Amino acid sequence: KNIILERLPQTVMLFTTAMLVNFSITMSIGLYLSRHHGSKLDKLFIAGAPTSVIPGWFYGIFLILIFASYFHVLPYGGLVDVPPPSDPIQYFLSMIKHMILPLASWVTSAFFLGCYGNRTFFLIFSTEDYVEAARAKGVPPRQIETKYILRPSLPPIVTSFALGLINSWSGAIITERVFNWPGLGSVTYSAISAFDTPVLIGVTIIYAYLLAATVLLLDVAYGLIDPRIKAKFGR
């Protein structure tokens, strides 16, 4: 338990940040592309979507070669500089510097496919009959986006966000090993190598409990954001 709780904050700091950054960027760009589908930029993202098949750690190796080995502007890996700075502000800045490459590798890996997926998702909602009727009535485009497209799509968006958040807490074994990041993924790798069953069971149980709690909270959230679900509960 202590081993897992000791490494969990580092994993949350890196992969939850990557998930939040990626979610915000892909949602914004996906919504923009859905408004300009068929444009050159839209075709560029469609063409780039297959690059997301490559895992983040693969991009991480090239980022290390470029920015750490060739340009010498960023560290190869680790949590902080060696020796660690004694000043809290310098210590924090050192952690941020060491986060840049692994964070960039994960954001790069999921970027094009995330934008393309959200673009297609919003495009499906934007072609619904009630959206076309709102356009025919002369409803302003901004109001159509917020009231007729974004609001009905909130349940799947919230689901994607919540499950992505929980998944980010489990870490990534290979990525943490490539960047020597002392998180939950590194602990899992060491436990597998040493046949440390209690640690593996502990990681699995914690993830299962977090997933169950997330699903329960999602059921409650659906009732708050979707009036149709409220009506069903009231019968």
Secondary structure as GFF3:
##gff-version 3
##sequence-region A 1 235
A	DSSP	alpha_helix	2	11	.	.	.	ID=ss1
A	DSSP	pi_helix	12	16	.	.	.	ID=ss2
A	DSSP	alpha_helix	17	35	.	.	.	ID=ss3
A	DSSP	alpha_helix	40	48	.	.	.	ID=ss4
A	DSSP	three_ten_helix	49	53	.	.	.	ID=ss5
A	DSSP	alpha_helix	56	63	.	.	.	ID=ss6
A	DSSP	pi_helix	64	70	.	.	.	ID=ss7
A	DSSP	alpha_helix	88	126	.	.	.	ID=ss8
A	DSSP	alpha_helix	129	136	.	.	.	ID=ss9
A	DSSP	alpha_helix	141	143	.	.	.	ID=ss10
A	DSSP	pi_helix	144	150	.	.	.	ID=ss11
A	DSSP	alpha_helix	154	169	.	.	.	ID=ss12
A	DSSP	alpha_helix	173	178	.	.	.	ID=ss13
A	DSSP	alpha_helix	184	193	.	.	.	ID=ss14
A	DSSP	alpha_helix	197	225	.	.	.	ID=ss15
A	DSSP	alpha_helix	227	234	.	.	.	ID=ss16
###
